[in-house]
């Protein structure tokens, strides 16, 4: 567990208050979260509850997996004042080995910690906070991030492709150099 604590401690310094607790819950309490697993579903349920409690409108988008399994994207929406769209996302699944602390409980922790601030804000653009599923290609056997591909289809189906200004994927937060947004 010392390695887990060290990996997650980087989130606390770099992210919104609460990010560490959400990341710790994902990595320690839930553990490995392969796409389509019950553990991945538990993380998505936690994301859905956190986003709803923050006051965001939340939808669950099914994601089909090769071989017939299912994953999902949890999409929280804060409507803005204009016809533009910003998306901040992080994948909730992990590889089968390990607890997925850095990859990617860290990113999910930041997305969930942002929920209350986004809900309270008056954003210029519609803002979506998304916890995607089925990113780990070693688990899904797909060359694509299936959750992100499903999210792109959702954006297009809703006629929002022309409104998209930013799509930021948070993965391995706290690793590497400084990134200022």
Secondary structure, 3 states (H helix, E strand, C coil): CHHHHHHHHHHHHHCCCCHHHHHHHHHHHHCCCCCCCHHHHHHHHHHHHHHHHCCCEEEEEEEECHHHCEEEEEEEEECCCCCCEEEEEEECCCCCCCCCHHHHHHHHHHHHHHHHHHHHCCCCCEEEEEEECCCCHHHHCCCCCHHHHHHHHHHHHCCCHHHEEEEEECCCCCCCCCCCC
